[in-house]
């Protein structure tokens, strides 16, 4: 479940974000945001039990590094080699860590920065992850803007190689961002394309939703001023 994804935080605003896509429907299932704390992606042979365990560790204050170490040691099926994880939190200017099991399908890999973790498997190549990182770091604006730009870095036919025949990157995509005061089940940005059935590019569709969301929020802000 989920082939390319990013978790990231903005330590200035306290926002926490999560975005990704896959040539499997409903990739948003991997997104686990803890407002004011951090975010976790559990992907590659996704299991809810592993995700729930990771969530409990974050709630207990474990660091991204510790969370992933414990996930490796306590995999519900005793097979961490097929898993992939990305974890980030807001502590000490942002901490991040990622893990790619050796038995994940190629191309597989991850990139971590001070406030983000980018990971993917079954990819066309390493260039997908590099483009996501480049877009994230070179984009000015909000955390949401940076995450949406990172997703465009993966907007390449066959980014998830299972979708190459349809000349699209994936079948589903999502972007989510929370403010510190949000609850985990009600974040202020929550957009998803659950399945395009191979008929259109889900990252383009997600971009359209995001552009509409920006306009709607701008109108709300202008209304508040007036």
VEXDREN-2710 file (C-alpha; in Angstrom, 1 decimal):
% VEXDREN-2710
k/r/px/py/pz
1/UNK/0.0/0.0/0.0
2/UNK/1.3/3.3/-1.1
3/UNK/4.4/3.7/-3.3
4/UNK/5.6/7.3/-2.9
5/UNK/4.9/9.5/0.1
6/UNK/6.1/12.3/2.3
7/UNK/5.6/13.3/5.9
8/UNK/6.7/16.7/7.0
9/UNK/6.3/19.4/9.7
10/UNK/6.6/23.2/9.9
11/UNK/8.2/24.0/13.2
12/UNK/7.3/27.7/12.9
13/UNK/3.5/27.1/12.6
14/UNK/3.3/23.7/14.3
15/UNK/1.6/22.3/11.3
16/UNK/2.0/18.6/10.4
17/UNK/1.6/17.2/6.9
18/UNK/1.2/14.0/5.0
19/UNK/0.9/13.3/1.2
20/UNK/1.3/10.3/-1.1
21/UNK/0.1/8.2/-3.9
22/UNK/-0.1/4.6/-5.2
23/UNK/-1.2/2.4/-8.0
24/UNK/-3.6/1.0/-5.5
25/UNK/-6.9/2.7/-4.6
26/UNK/-7.3/4.4/-1.3
27/UNK/-3.6/5.1/-0.5
28/UNK/-4.7/7.7/2.1
29/UNK/-5.1/4.8/4.6
30/UNK/-1.3/5.1/5.4
31/UNK/-1.7/8.7/6.6
32/UNK/-1.5/9.0/10.4
33/UNK/-1.3/12.6/11.6
34/UNK/-0.9/13.6/15.2
35/UNK/-1.7/17.3/15.4
36/UNK/0.9/19.3/17.2
37/UNK/3.2/16.3/17.4
38/UNK/4.1/14.6/14.2
39/UNK/3.1/12.1/11.4
40/UNK/3.7/8.5/10.5
41/UNK/3.4/6.6/7.2
42/UNK/3.4/2.8/7.4
43/UNK/3.6/1.4/3.8
44/UNK/4.6/-1.6/1.8
45/UNK/2.5/-4.6/2.8
46/UNK/0.5/-2.2/5.0
47/UNK/-0.9/-3.7/8.2
48/UNK/-3.3/-1.7/10.5
49/UNK/-1.7/-3.4/13.6
50/UNK/1.7/-2.0/12.7
51/UNK/0.2/1.4/12.1
52/UNK/-1.7/1.4/15.4
53/UNK/1.4/0.3/17.3
54/UNK/3.4/3.2/15.7
55/UNK/0.7/5.6/16.7
56/UNK/0.7/4.5/20.3
57/UNK/4.5/4.9/20.4
58/UNK/4.2/8.5/19.1
59/UNK/1.5/9.2/21.6
60/UNK/3.9/8.0/24.3
61/UNK/6.6/10.5/23.2
62/UNK/9.0/8.2/21.4
63/UNK/11.3/9.8/18.8
64/UNK/11.0/8.9/15.0
65/UNK/14.1/6.8/15.3
66/UNK/12.8/4.9/18.3
67/UNK/9.4/4.4/16.7
68/UNK/10.9/2.7/13.7
69/UNK/13.4/0.7/15.7
70/UNK/10.5/-0.7/17.8
71/UNK/8.5/-1.3/14.6
72/UNK/11.3/-3.4/13.2
73/UNK/11.7/-5.4/16.5
74/UNK/7.9/-5.9/17.0
75/UNK/6.5/-6.4/13.5
76/UNK/3.1/-8.1/13.8
77/UNK/4.1/-10.8/11.3
78/UNK/7.8/-10.8/12.3
79/UNK/8.7/-9.7/8.8
80/UNK/10.0/-6.1/8.9
81/UNK/12.0/-6.7/5.7
82/UNK/8.9/-6.1/3.6
83/UNK/7.8/-2.9/5.3
84/UNK/8.6/0.8/4.7
85/UNK/8.1/3.6/7.2
86/UNK/8.5/7.4/7.4
87/UNK/8.1/9.3/10.7
88/UNK/8.6/13.0/11.5
89/UNK/7.9/15.1/14.6
90/UNK/8.1/18.7/15.8
91/UNK/10.7/18.3/18.5
92/UNK/14.1/20.1/18.4
93/UNK/13.4/21.9/15.1
94/UNK/12.0/18.8/13.5
95/UNK/13.2/15.2/13.7
96/UNK/12.7/12.6/11.0
97/UNK/13.6/9.0/10.3
98/UNK/12.7/6.4/7.6
99/UNK/13.1/2.7/7.0
100/UNK/13.1/0.6/3.8
101/UNK/13.1/-3.1/4.2
102/UNK/15.5/-5.1/2.0
103/UNK/12.6/-7.2/0.6
104/UNK/10.6/-4.2/-0.6
105/UNK/10.1/-4.2/-4.3
106/UNK/12.6/-2.2/-6.5
107/UNK/13.1/0.6/-6.9
108/UNK/12.9/1.2/-3.2
109/UNK/14.5/3.9/-1.0
110/UNK/14.0/6.9/1.2
111/UNK/15.3/10.4/1.8
112/UNK/15.2/12.2/5.1
113/UNK/15.7/15.9/5.9
114/UNK/15.4/18.0/9.1
115/UNK/11.7/18.3/8.8
116/UNK/10.6/15.6/6.3
117/UNK/10.9/12.0/5.3
118/UNK/10.2/10.8/1.7
119/UNK/9.9/7.2/0.9
120/UNK/8.8/4.9/-2.0
121/UNK/8.9/1.4/-3.4
122/UNK/8.0/-0.2/-6.7
123/UNK/9.2/3.1/-8.2
124/UNK/10.4/3.9/-11.7
125/UNK/13.7/4.9/-10.1
126/UNK/15.4/7.0/-7.5
127/UNK/14.7/10.2/-9.5
128/UNK/11.1/10.1/-8.2
129/UNK/12.2/10.6/-4.6
130/UNK/14.8/13.2/-5.6
131/UNK/12.3/15.2/-7.6
132/UNK/9.9/15.1/-4.6
133/UNK/12.6/16.4/-2.3
134/UNK/13.8/19.1/-4.7
135/UNK/10.2/20.4/-5.2
136/UNK/9.6/20.4/-1.5
137/UNK/12.7/22.3/-0.6
138/UNK/12.5/24.8/-3.5
139/UNK/8.9/25.8/-3.0
140/UNK/8.1/29.0/-1.1
141/UNK/4.9/29.1/0.8
142/UNK/3.0/27.1/3.4
143/UNK/3.7/23.5/4.4
144/UNK/0.6/22.5/2.2
145/UNK/2.1/24.3/-0.8
146/UNK/5.4/22.5/-0.3
147/UNK/3.7/19.1/0.0
148/UNK/1.6/19.6/-3.1
149/UNK/4.7/20.6/-5.0
150/UNK/6.5/17.5/-3.7
151/UNK/3.6/15.4/-5.1
152/UNK/4.1/17.0/-8.5
153/UNK/7.6/15.7/-8.4
154/UNK/6.2/12.2/-8.7
155/UNK/3.8/13.2/-11.5
156/UNK/5.6/11.0/-14.0
157/UNK/4.0/8.1/-16.0
158/UNK/5.0/4.9/-14.2
159/UNK/6.3/6.6/-11.1
160/UNK/4.6/3.6/-9.5
161/UNK/5.7/1.1/-12.2
162/UNK/2.4/-0.8/-12.0
163/UNK/0.7/2.2/-13.6
164/UNK/3.1/2.6/-16.5
165/UNK/0.8/0.9/-19.0
166/UNK/-1.8/3.5/-18.3
167/UNK/0.7/6.3/-18.6
168/UNK/-0.1/7.7/-15.2
169/UNK/1.9/7.9/-11.9
170/UNK/-0.7/6.1/-9.8
171/UNK/-4.4/5.4/-9.2
172/UNK/-4.9/7.4/-5.9
173/UNK/-3.3/10.3/-4.1
174/UNK/-3.9/12.5/-1.1
175/UNK/-2.6/15.5/0.9
176/UNK/-3.4/16.3/4.5
177/UNK/-2.2/19.0/6.9
178/UNK/-3.2/19.7/10.5
179/UNK/-2.9/22.8/12.7
180/UNK/-1.9/22.3/16.3
181/UNK/-5.4/22.8/17.5
182/UNK/-6.9/20.2/15.2
183/UNK/-8.0/16.7/16.2
184/UNK/-6.5/13.7/14.4
185/UNK/-9.8/12.9/12.7
186/UNK/-10.6/16.5/11.6
187/UNK/-7.6/18.3/10.1
188/UNK/-8.0/21.6/8.2
189/UNK/-6.7/20.2/4.9
190/UNK/-7.8/16.8/3.9
191/UNK/-8.0/16.1/0.2
192/UNK/-8.0/12.7/-1.6
193/UNK/-8.4/11.1/-4.9
194/UNK/-9.3/7.5/-4.0
195/UNK/-9.3/5.9/-7.5
196/UNK/-9.1/7.2/-11.0
197/UNK/-9.4/3.7/-12.5
198/UNK/-6.6/4.4/-14.9
199/UNK/-8.6/7.1/-16.7
200/UNK/-6.8/10.2/-15.5
201/UNK/-3.7/11.4/-13.5
202/UNK/-4.6/11.5/-9.8
203/UNK/-1.9/14.0/-8.9
204/UNK/-3.4/16.4/-11.5
205/UNK/-6.8/15.8/-10.0
206/UNK/-5.4/16.4/-6.5
207/UNK/-3.8/19.6/-7.7
208/UNK/-7.2/20.8/-9.0
209/UNK/-8.8/20.0/-5.6
210/UNK/-6.0/21.8/-3.9
211/UNK/-6.3/24.9/-6.1
212/UNK/-10.1/25.0/-5.4
213/UNK/-9.4/24.6/-1.7
214/UNK/-6.9/27.6/-1.8
215/UNK/-9.5/29.8/-3.4
216/UNK/-12.2/28.8/-1.0
217/UNK/-10.0/29.5/2.0
218/UNK/-9.0/32.8/0.5
219/UNK/-12.6/33.8/0.1
220/UNK/-13.3/32.8/3.7
221/UNK/-10.4/35.0/4.9
222/UNK/-11.5/37.9/2.9
223/UNK/-15.0/37.5/4.2
224/UNK/-13.7/37.6/7.8
225/UNK/-11.8/40.8/7.0
226/UNK/-14.9/42.4/5.5
END
